[in-house]
Amino acid sequence: MTETRRRYFFPASLPRSTRRLAFRILFAILLASVLPVIALRWLPPPTSAFMLEAWAGALLTGQHLDLRYQWTAWDAISPEAALAVMASEDQLFPEHDGFDFHAISRAISSNRKGRPLRGASTISQQTAKNLFLYSGKSLWRKALEAYFTVLLESLWPKRRILETYLNIAQFGKGIYGVTAAAETYFHKPASDLTTAEAALLAAVLPNPVVLRADRPSNYVLKRRQWIMRQMRQMGGRGFLNRLAP
C-alpha cells in the first residue's frame, strides 16, 4: 500500500514511522483473523472458542468438565438436524448475507417497549461467535461478531456455515455438536436422528444449560412441537436444496 493510501487510514499528523507501524499492526491483525477462517473452510475445527472458555472456567473454579465433541461431516449428519436448527434459529438462513435486519429491527422495537430482551442473531452470527469469540454482550464483542460474520459469509458457502454450527453448537453442559448430543441423549449416531429427536435438540439451543434434552420441560416439549410444524411448513428436507455445497 502506498504512502498516500496509508494516510487515508491514519492521520497525516502522525510521524511516518508511526503510521507505518500502525499499518503493519493492522495488517497483522487482519491476516491473523482471515487465515484461520480460510483454513477452517476445509479443515474441521479441533475445538471452538466457547469450548475453550468453558474448559478454562471449569479449571479456574476447580470443577470437572466432561467435554464431549466430535466433528462430523455434513453427509454423516441427519438432514432432519440441519432442518430443525434452521426452523428453530434462522429460517431465512439461505437468503440473507449474515444478518437478518428485519429481526434486528423487531428486537430493538420490542426491547424499547420494555419487553424481555430478545436476540436476533442468525446462524452465521452464532457460528462466528461460538467458533472465534467469547460470551458476553459488550459492543466490542458484537463488533467482532459482525466482522467474523462478514468473513464467514464472504469466504464460506452456506452449507459449510451450517455444517460447522451443527458441530460446535452447545446442546448441554459440556456437550457440543450433534454427534455428541445424539450419542449422549439417544445412543445413536447423528446420521440416524429422527425428526422428533432433531427438533428436541434444536429446542434447547436458546439456553442449553438450563433447557434439558434428557429431561425436557413442558416448555421444551411445546417448543419441539412448534419446531416440527415449522419444519413441515418450510417444505421438509427439500428446503436444504437452497444451500450451496
Secondary structure as GFF3:
##gff-version 3
##sequence-region A 1 245
A	DSSP	alpha_helix	3	9	.	.	.	ID=ss1
A	DSSP	alpha_helix	16	39	.	.	.	ID=ss2
A	DSSP	alpha_helix	49	61	.	.	.	ID=ss3
A	DSSP	beta_strand	68	69	.	.	.	ID=ss4
A	DSSP	three_ten_helix	74	76	.	.	.	ID=ss5
A	DSSP	alpha_helix	79	89	.	.	.	ID=ss6
A	DSSP	alpha_helix	101	112	.	.	.	ID=ss7
A	DSSP	alpha_helix	123	132	.	.	.	ID=ss8
A	DSSP	alpha_helix	139	155	.	.	.	ID=ss9
A	DSSP	alpha_helix	158	168	.	.	.	ID=ss10
A	DSSP	beta_strand	170	172	.	.	.	ID=ss11
A	DSSP	beta_strand	175	176	.	.	.	ID=ss12
A	DSSP	alpha_helix	178	181	.	.	.	ID=ss13
A	DSSP	pi_helix	182	186	.	.	.	ID=ss14
A	DSSP	three_ten_helix	190	192	.	.	.	ID=ss15
A	DSSP	alpha_helix	195	203	.	.	.	ID=ss16
A	DSSP	alpha_helix	218	233	.	.	.	ID=ss17
A	DSSP	three_ten_helix	236	242	.	.	.	ID=ss18
###
